[in-house]
Amino acid sequence: MTATLETPEKVMGTVTIVRDISHELEVEQALQDEQQRAESILGVMQDGVLMADTGGVIRYANHAAGRFLGASGEYIGKNVFELVGIDHEDQALTHEWFLDRDDLDSLYVTLRNGSGDVFDVDLSMTPIRQGRQNERLVFVLRDDAERRREEERLSWEATHDSLTQLLNRRAFNASLTKVLSEPSRQEASSVLMLIDLDHFKPVNDEGGHLLGDEMLRRLSDLFKESVRQSDTVARLGGDEFGIILPACGLARARTLAERIRAGVEAIEIVQDGQMFGVTASIGMTELVITDREPKDVVARADDGAYLAKAQGRNRVVVVPVTAL
């Protein structure tokens, strides 16, 4: 910086001030490099990152955010809340709703954009408050569908038998407990049916476990196709199955049991010229108001299956409550 020293009569000289700005330039270049590095990282992130001002106008958005926004072409300068709708627990989250919040972490929302795309999103939001003119809302959007699918898979595996796709014993007991706890408003009684396969061991021993598995799958399909959607069918373990028939009535349940028994007997699998088949010993009992524990009802139906085997197998035995 140079200044001239002079009077009305003459020039006295000049004053020059020299300041070394190398450090400032280095700092400025470092900041620019850091900004470019940050934008490069944000650009390749799978999570959507966008920054909007207090009016909802998008000031920055990485590439991944465009998939959520559904905006064709340039979306900088557009209003994010005009591009997408955000719902949480059946409540539409507005621009004002976000302005009234501090940090949000892992809010599970449903996001819909103008292209008709719907996303399950894990949303985080951080406000940057540097005066009203510079206030920003920074959103991070993570597609949560895969995590939810994984949770659903684990939940399914915890309640189902992997071989037959039927409910497992744990889910069966939970369903039976639920039926017992509900006050009966139906004229027809609920019924429990236990199915114990006859002669299944030779199928496994002589035909092999793969043949045994195929037999169990076919039987499971038969059981599912024989009942109503409101009924519960479960594999309790090995070659034992349980069916809960809410508000079915004993007479109707017995007819169903006989149809299932005949269906089991009719299933045949031929392997290497040898025919394999099984039959079913079925025990049944009604659920009554005095039943409190699932184990009591199961014990009665199990007694019926035991009696069916003792009487020659391949039959249905009903155990009345008064018989115990």
VOROPA-453111 format. One record per residue (C-alpha): residue in three letters; residue number from 0; z, x, y. Coordinates in Angstrom, 1 decimal. Layout:
BEGIN
   residu   num       zz       xx       yy
      ALA   NUM        Z        X        Y
...
//
This chain:
BEGIN
   residu   num       zz       xx       yy
      MET     0      0.0      0.0      0.0
      THR     1     -1.1      1.5      3.3
      ALA     2      0.0      0.5      6.9
      THR     3     -1.2      2.0     10.3
      LEU     4      1.3      3.2     12.8
      GLU     5     -0.1      2.7     16.4
      THR     6      0.8      2.0     20.0
      PRO     7     -1.4      0.3     22.6
      GLU     8     -2.4      3.7     23.7
      LYS     9     -3.1      5.5     20.5
      VAL    10     -2.9      5.6     16.7
      MET    11      0.1      7.5     15.5
      GLY    12     -0.9      7.7     11.9
      THR    13     -0.6      5.8      8.6
      VAL    14      2.1      5.2      6.1
      THR    15      1.2      4.9      2.5
      ILE    16      3.6      3.7     -0.2
      VAL    17      2.7      4.4     -3.8
      ARG    18      4.5      2.6     -6.6
      ASP    19      4.0      3.4    -10.3
      ILE    20      3.2      0.1    -12.1
      SER    21      2.4      1.6    -15.4
      HIS    22      5.5      0.1    -17.0
      GLU    23      4.8     -3.4    -15.6
      LEU    24      1.2     -3.2    -17.0
      GLU    25      2.6     -2.1    -20.3
      VAL    26      5.0     -5.0    -20.4
      GLU    27      2.3     -7.4    -19.4
      GLN    28      0.0     -6.1    -22.1
      ALA    29      2.8     -6.3    -24.6
      LEU    30      3.5     -9.9    -23.7
      GLN    31     -0.2    -10.7    -24.0
      ASP    32     -0.3     -9.0    -27.4
      GLU    33      2.8    -10.9    -28.5
      GLN    34      1.4    -14.2    -27.3
      GLN    35     -1.9    -13.6    -29.2
      ARG    36      0.1    -12.6    -32.3
      ALA    37      2.2    -15.7    -32.1
      GLU    38     -0.9    -17.9    -31.6
      SER    39     -2.5    -16.2    -34.6
      ILE    40      0.5    -16.9    -36.8
      LEU    41      0.7    -20.5    -35.6
      GLY    42     -3.0    -20.9    -36.1
      VAL    43     -2.9    -20.1    -39.8
      MET    44      0.4    -22.0    -40.6
      GLN    45      0.0    -25.0    -42.9
      ASP    46      2.6    -26.8    -40.8
      GLY    47      1.3    -28.6    -37.7
      VAL    48      2.7    -27.3    -34.5
      LEU    49      2.1    -29.0    -31.2
      MET    50      3.6    -28.9    -27.7
      ALA    51      3.5    -31.9    -25.4
      ASP    52      4.7    -32.4    -21.8
      THR    53      7.1    -35.2    -20.8
      GLY    54      4.1    -37.5    -20.5
      GLY    55      3.1    -36.9    -24.1
      VAL    56      0.0    -34.9    -23.1
      ILE    57     -0.8    -32.2    -25.7
      ARG    58     -0.6    -28.7    -24.1
      TYR    59     -0.9    -26.7    -27.3
      ALA    60     -1.7    -27.6    -30.9
      ASN    61     -2.5    -25.3    -33.8
      HIS    62     -5.3    -25.9    -36.3
      ALA    63     -3.0    -27.6    -38.9
      ALA    64     -1.9    -30.1    -36.3
      GLY    65     -5.5    -31.4    -36.0
      ARG    66     -5.3    -32.7    -39.6
      PHE    67     -2.4    -34.9    -38.7
      LEU    68     -3.8    -36.0    -35.3
      GLY    69     -7.1    -36.9    -36.8
      ALA    70     -8.8    -36.1    -33.5
      SER    71    -12.4    -35.0    -33.7
      GLY    72    -13.1    -32.0    -31.5
      GLU    73    -10.8    -31.0    -28.7
      TYR    74     -7.4    -32.7    -28.6
      ILE    75     -5.7    -30.6    -25.9
      GLY    76     -5.1    -32.8    -22.9
      LYS    77     -4.9    -36.0    -24.9
      ASN    78     -1.8    -38.1    -25.4
      VAL    79     -0.2    -37.5    -28.8
      PHE    80      1.3    -41.0    -28.9
      GLU    81     -2.1    -42.5    -28.4
      LEU    82     -3.5    -40.4    -31.2
      VAL    83     -0.8    -41.2    -33.8
      GLY    84      1.8    -43.8    -34.7
      ILE    85      5.1    -42.5    -36.0
      ASP    86      7.5    -44.7    -38.1
      HIS    87     10.9    -44.0    -39.4
      GLU    88     12.7    -46.6    -41.6
      ASP    89     10.4    -49.4    -40.4
      GLN    90     11.0    -48.5    -36.8
      ALA    91      8.2    -47.3    -34.6
      LEU    92      9.2    -44.1    -32.7
      THR    93      7.9    -44.2    -29.1
      HIS    94      7.4    -41.5    -26.6
      GLU    95     10.6    -42.6    -24.8
      TRP    96     12.5    -42.4    -28.1
      PHE    97     11.7    -38.7    -28.4
      LEU    98     12.5    -38.0    -24.8
      ASP    99     16.0    -39.3    -25.3
      ARG   100     16.7    -37.0    -28.2
      ASP   101     17.9    -33.4    -28.4
      ASP   102     16.9    -31.3    -31.4
      LEU   103     15.6    -33.2    -34.4
      ASP   104     15.6    -31.5    -37.8
      SER   105     13.8    -32.8    -41.0
      LEU   106     13.3    -36.4    -39.9
      TYR   107     11.3    -38.1    -42.7
      VAL   108      8.6    -40.2    -41.0
      THR   109      5.3    -41.9    -41.8
      LEU   110      2.5    -40.8    -39.5
      ARG   111     -0.7    -42.8    -39.1
      ASN   112     -3.7    -41.5    -37.0
      GLY   113     -6.7    -43.2    -35.6
      SER   114     -8.9    -42.0    -38.5
      GLY   115     -6.8    -44.2    -40.9
      ASP   116     -5.0    -41.3    -42.5
      VAL   117     -1.4    -41.8    -43.5
      PHE   118      1.0    -38.9    -44.1
      ASP   119      4.6    -38.6    -45.3
      VAL   120      5.9    -36.1    -42.8
      ASP   121      9.0    -33.9    -42.4
      LEU   122      9.2    -33.8    -38.6
      SER   123     11.2    -31.5    -36.4
      MET   124     11.3    -31.6    -32.6
      THR   125     12.8    -29.2    -30.1
      PRO   126     12.8    -30.0    -26.3
      ILE   127     12.3    -27.1    -24.0
      ARG   128     14.0    -28.0    -20.7
      GLN   129     12.9    -25.7    -17.8
      GLY   130     12.8    -28.2    -15.0
      ARG   131     11.0    -31.5    -15.1
      GLN   132      7.6    -30.0    -14.3
      ASN   133      7.9    -27.5    -17.2
      GLU   134      9.7    -29.6    -19.7
      ARG   135      8.0    -29.6    -23.1
      LEU   136      8.5    -31.2    -26.5
      VAL   137      7.6    -29.0    -29.4
      PHE   138      6.9    -30.8    -32.7
      VAL   139      6.6    -29.2    -36.2
      LEU   140      4.9    -31.5    -38.7
      ARG   141      5.1    -30.7    -42.4
      ASP   142      3.2    -32.7    -45.0
      ASP   143      6.1    -34.0    -47.2
      ALA   144      4.0    -35.8    -49.8
      GLU   145      4.2    -32.9    -52.4
      ARG   146      8.0    -32.7    -52.1
      ARG   147      8.3    -36.4    -52.5
      ARG   148      6.0    -36.4    -55.5
      GLU   149      8.1    -33.6    -57.0
      GLU   150     11.3    -35.7    -56.4
      GLU   151      9.6    -38.7    -58.0
      ARG   152      8.6    -36.6    -61.0
      LEU   153     12.1    -35.2    -61.5
      SER   154     13.6    -38.7    -61.1
      TRP   155     11.1    -40.1    -63.6
      GLU   156     11.9    -37.3    -66.1
      ALA   157     15.6    -38.0    -65.7
      THR   158     15.2    -41.6    -66.8
      HIS   159     12.3    -41.5    -69.3
      ASP   160     11.4    -40.1    -72.7
      SER   161      8.6    -37.6    -72.3
      LEU   162      7.0    -38.4    -75.7
      THR   163      6.8    -42.2    -75.6
      GLN   164      7.0    -42.7    -71.8
      LEU   165      9.7    -45.3    -72.4
      LEU   166     13.1    -45.3    -70.7
      ASN   167     15.7    -43.0    -72.2
      ARG   168     19.2    -43.8    -73.3
      ARG   169     20.7    -43.1    -69.9
      ALA   170     18.4    -45.5    -68.2
      PHE   171     18.8    -48.1    -71.0
      ASN   172     22.6    -48.0    -70.5
      ALA   173     22.2    -48.4    -66.8
      SER   174     20.0    -51.4    -67.3
      LEU   175     22.3    -53.0    -69.8
      THR   176     25.3    -52.4    -67.4
      LYS   177     23.3    -54.1    -64.6
      VAL   178     22.5    -57.1    -66.8
      LEU   179     26.1    -57.5    -67.9
      SER   180     27.4    -57.2    -64.3
      GLU   181     25.1    -59.9    -62.9
      PRO   182     26.4    -63.4    -63.0
      SER   183     24.3    -65.6    -65.3
      ARG   184     22.4    -68.2    -63.3
      GLN   185     20.0    -68.9    -66.1
      GLU   186     20.3    -71.5    -68.8
      ALA   187     18.9    -69.1    -71.4
      SER   188     21.0    -66.3    -72.5
      SER   189     20.1    -62.6    -72.4
      VAL   190     19.6    -60.8    -75.7
      LEU   191     19.8    -57.2    -76.9
      MET   192     17.6    -56.0    -79.7
      LEU   193     18.0    -52.7    -81.5
      ILE   194     15.1    -51.4    -83.7
      ASP   195     15.8    -48.8    -86.3
      LEU   196     12.7    -47.6    -88.1
      ASP   197     12.5    -47.5    -91.9
      HIS   198     11.0    -44.6    -93.9
      PHE   199     10.2    -42.6    -90.8
      LYS   200     11.5    -39.3    -92.3
      PRO   201      8.7    -39.1    -94.9
      VAL   202      6.1    -39.5    -92.1
      ASN   203      7.6    -36.4    -90.4
      ASP   204      8.2    -34.4    -93.6
      GLU   205      4.9    -35.1    -95.3
      GLY   206      2.5    -35.8    -92.4
      GLY   207      4.0    -33.3    -90.0
      HIS   208      5.7    -33.7    -86.6
      LEU   209      2.4    -34.3    -84.8
      LEU   210      1.8    -37.3    -87.0
      GLY   211      5.3    -38.4    -86.4
      ASP   212      4.8    -38.2    -82.7
      GLU   213      1.6    -40.2    -82.9
      MET   214      3.4    -42.9    -84.9
      LEU   215      6.2    -43.1    -82.3
      ARG   216      3.7    -43.4    -79.4
      ARG   217      1.8    -46.2    -81.2
      LEU   218      5.1    -48.0    -81.9
      SER   219      6.1    -47.6    -78.2
      ASP   220      2.8    -49.1    -77.1
      LEU   221      3.4    -52.0    -79.4
      PHE   222      6.9    -52.6    -78.0
      LYS   223      5.8    -52.5    -74.4
      GLU   224      2.8    -54.8    -75.0
      SER   225      5.1    -57.3    -76.8
      VAL   226      7.6    -58.0    -74.0
      ARG   227      7.6    -59.2    -70.5
      GLN   228      7.5    -57.0    -67.4
      SER   229     11.1    -58.0    -66.7
      ASP   230     12.3    -56.7    -70.1
      THR   231     13.6    -53.2    -70.7
      VAL   232     12.2    -51.1    -73.5
      ALA   233     13.8    -47.7    -74.3
      ARG   234     13.8    -45.0    -76.9
      LEU   235     17.4    -44.3    -77.6
      GLY   236     16.7    -41.2    -79.7
      GLY   237     14.9    -40.2    -82.8
      ASP   238     13.5    -43.3    -84.4
      GLU   239     15.8    -45.8    -82.7
      PHE   240     14.7    -48.1    -79.9
      GLY   241     16.4    -50.7    -77.7
      ILE   242     15.0    -53.8    -75.9
      ILE   243     16.9    -55.8    -73.3
      LEU   244     15.6    -59.4    -72.9
      PRO   245     17.2    -61.0    -69.8
      ALA   246     17.3    -64.8    -69.8
      CYS   247     15.2    -65.0    -72.9
      GLY   248     17.3    -67.2    -75.2
      LEU   249     18.1    -66.4    -78.8
      ALA   250     15.4    -68.6    -80.4
      ARG   251     12.6    -67.1    -78.3
      ALA   252     14.0    -63.6    -78.8
      ARG   253     14.1    -64.0    -82.6
      THR   254     10.5    -65.1    -82.6
      LEU   255      9.6    -62.0    -80.6
      ALA   256     11.6    -59.8    -83.0
      GLU   257      9.7    -61.2    -85.9
      ARG   258      6.4    -60.5    -84.2
      ILE   259      7.5    -57.0    -83.4
      ARG   260      8.6    -56.5    -87.0
      ALA   261      5.2    -57.6    -88.3
      GLY   262      3.4    -55.5    -85.8
      VAL   263      5.4    -52.4    -86.9
      GLU   264      4.5    -53.1    -90.5
      ALA   265      0.8    -53.4    -89.7
      ILE   266      0.5    -50.0    -88.1
      GLU   267     -1.1    -47.5    -90.4
      ILE   268     -2.2    -43.9    -89.8
      VAL   269     -4.5    -42.2    -92.3
      GLN   270     -4.4    -38.4    -92.5
      ASP   271     -6.2    -36.3    -95.1
      GLY   272     -6.8    -39.4    -97.2
      GLN   273     -3.1    -40.4    -97.2
      MET   274     -1.8    -43.5    -95.5
      PHE   275      1.4    -43.4    -93.5
      GLY   276      3.4    -46.3    -92.2
      VAL   277      6.9    -47.5    -91.4
      THR   278      8.8    -50.8    -91.1
      ALA   279     11.6    -51.9    -88.8
      SER   280     15.2    -53.1    -89.4
      ILE   281     16.1    -55.1    -86.2
      GLY   282     19.5    -56.1    -85.1
      MET   283     20.0    -58.7    -82.4
      THR   284     22.8    -60.2    -80.4
      GLU   285     23.3    -62.4    -77.4
      LEU   286     25.0    -61.1    -74.2
      VAL   287     27.9    -63.4    -73.3
      ILE   288     30.2    -63.7    -70.3
      THR   289     33.1    -62.0    -72.1
      ASP   290     31.0    -58.8    -72.6
      ARG   291     32.3    -56.1    -70.3
      GLU   292     31.1    -52.8    -71.7
      PRO   293     27.5    -51.9    -72.9
      LYS   294     29.0    -50.2    -76.0
      ASP   295     30.5    -53.5    -77.2
      VAL   296     27.1    -55.3    -77.1
      VAL   297     25.3    -52.2    -78.6
      ALA   298     27.8    -52.2    -81.5
      ARG   299     27.1    -55.8    -82.4
      ALA   300     23.3    -55.2    -82.4
      ASP   301     23.8    -52.0    -84.3
      ASP   302     25.7    -53.9    -86.9
      GLY   303     22.7    -56.2    -87.2
      ALA   304     20.3    -53.3    -87.8
      TYR   305     22.7    -51.9    -90.4
      LEU   306     22.8    -55.2    -92.2
      ALA   307     19.0    -55.4    -92.1
      LYS   308     18.8    -52.1    -93.9
      ALA   309     21.5    -53.1    -96.4
      GLN   310     19.6    -56.3    -97.2
      GLY   311     16.4    -54.4    -98.0
      ARG   312     15.0    -53.3    -94.7
      ASN   313     12.0    -54.7    -92.8
      ARG   314     13.9    -57.7    -91.5
      VAL   315     15.7    -59.2    -88.5
      VAL   316     19.4    -59.9    -88.5
      VAL   317     21.1    -61.8    -85.7
      VAL   318     24.8    -61.0    -85.2
      PRO   319     26.6    -64.0    -83.5
      VAL   320     29.4    -63.1    -81.1
      THR   321     31.9    -65.3    -83.0
      ALA   322     31.2    -63.3    -86.2
      LEU   323     33.2    -60.4    -84.8
//
